[in-house]
Amino acid sequence: MLEVKDPYYSRPEVSNSDLSELEKYWQPRELVYDLEQAYRFGSLIDAMITENHNVNYFKFTHAGYTFNKDEFAVAEAMKKAFWRDPFCSMLATHSDMQKVSVKDRFEISYDGLLFYLSVRCKWDLNAMIKLKMTGDIKSTTCTTQKQFEEAIRHFNYDRQRAWYMDIGGSDNDMLIGLSKVYPYRVFKVPVKRGGDIYNSGKAKYQDIAFKWWYLFEDLTNHLIQQPFCINDEQLIIQ
């Protein structure tokens, strides 16, 4: 099976993954390694559920990553656990999987400054048409609901969900954690617009998106000419 590079990743808009790459400069090396390992396996289980045709079951590869037989076996078991769960099955059945959302002028507010970026996201599960709901699938080493809820902020899943919800206009989102540990439990955490997870995630993306904007973007792409602060020093854009 020939693996074809997804053209989505060559698009010019800013994605949550781009923000994560920038944030690595301020993160300890141990956390960066944890995030990279989580993404590696997570990409496999996501694909097995939402775009199975892109998984090479002969070479044990996906998206440039190579896995061993045991990892594939665990991912298959997690996939079965997902489809056995009534809610997960219902949401997936009514979803457009791997749907891309793009906004050319996405407004972001940070410390009194309103600026904009061209942004994109790619949903695991988008059931906005039929259920007015979206969702995302995460692989996890957690074995309890409480552990998974604590992992949401540690791995910045809250930032990702707020970013996606604001781009796609979703008011109700579901984070679905699939445990890599037998018996492969399924954890579900609702994310509602205005709720704690959404609010903490939005604050995170406002902060890192501002760093992206002033490092890489045209600084005339702002809507309010107002003083704001970087490291307690006032900066005025005119």
PyMOL commands that set and color helices and strands:
alter all, ss='L'
color gray80, all
select helices_A, chain A and resi 7-10+16-26+29-50+52-54+69-84+86-93+128-131+145-154+157-168+196-216
alter helices_A, ss='H'
color red, helices_A
select strands_A, chain A and resi 61-62+65-66+96-97+100-110+113-122+125-127+133-140+172-179+186-192+228-230+233-235
alter strands_A, ss='S'
color yellow, strands_A
deselect
rebuild
show_as cartoon
